[in-house]
Amino acid sequence: MVWAAHGSATEECPKTAVRPESVAWLELWATWRRCGKGIPAHWSAKDLDAIAVLEGEWERLEDEARRFRD
C-alpha cells in the first residue's frame, strides 16, 4: 500500500491517477454545487456518475467532520 486515507487505499501514487478528465469532473461538481445542483439534460451518464460519487464522498467527509466536532 502506497497511500491510504478516509477509507480509501491504493498501491499506486494517487497523483498519477488524476487525469484531465478527473479534474474536469471536480470542476463540474464544484460548479454544480454553486449553481443549485440542477441536472442539465446534456450531461452524460459518466458525468452524472462522477457527480454522484463526488457528492457522496463530500457528504461522508462532512459527516466525519461533524462527528469529530461533536
N, C-alpha and C positions, 0 to 999 in steps of 0.2 A: 504494500500500500504506500502510495506516494503522498496522498492528500486526503484528509477527512475533516468534515465539519457539518454540523446541523443534520446529522443522519445520512449524509452522503459521503461516499468514498470513491477513490479512483486509483488505478495503478499507473496512470499517466499524468503528466503535468496538466492541470486543468487549463492553463493558458493556451496550450496547443489545441484544445477542444473549442475555443472561442473563434468562430469563423465569422466572416462578414454577415452571413445570414443570421447568426445568433445575435449580433449587435443590432441588426435591423429589427429583430423581434423585440429586443429590450427597448428600443426606441419606440416601436409601435405600441408596446404595453404601456410605457410611460405616457405617451400621448393619449391613449385610450382612457387611462385613469384621469388625466387632467381634463378631458373633454366630456366627461359624464358617463363613460362606459357604454355608449351605444355601439351597436354592431353594424357597420356598413355592409351592404349587400355584396359588394365586390371582394370581400375578404375570402381567401381560400380556406379550405378545411385545415391546412397546415398552420395558417395564421391563427385561426381560432383555437387550435390545439395548443399552440405556443402561448397564447394569451391565457388560456385556462391553466396551464402548468405554472406560468409565472405568477398569476394571481393566487393560485393555491399555495405556492411557496411563500409569497408575501404574507398571506393570512397566517400561515403556520409560524413564520418568524415573529409576526406581531403578537400572536398568541403566547409564544415563548417569552417575549419581552414583557408582556403584561403579567404573566405568572411570576417572572423574576422580580418585577416591581412590587407585587402584592405580598 
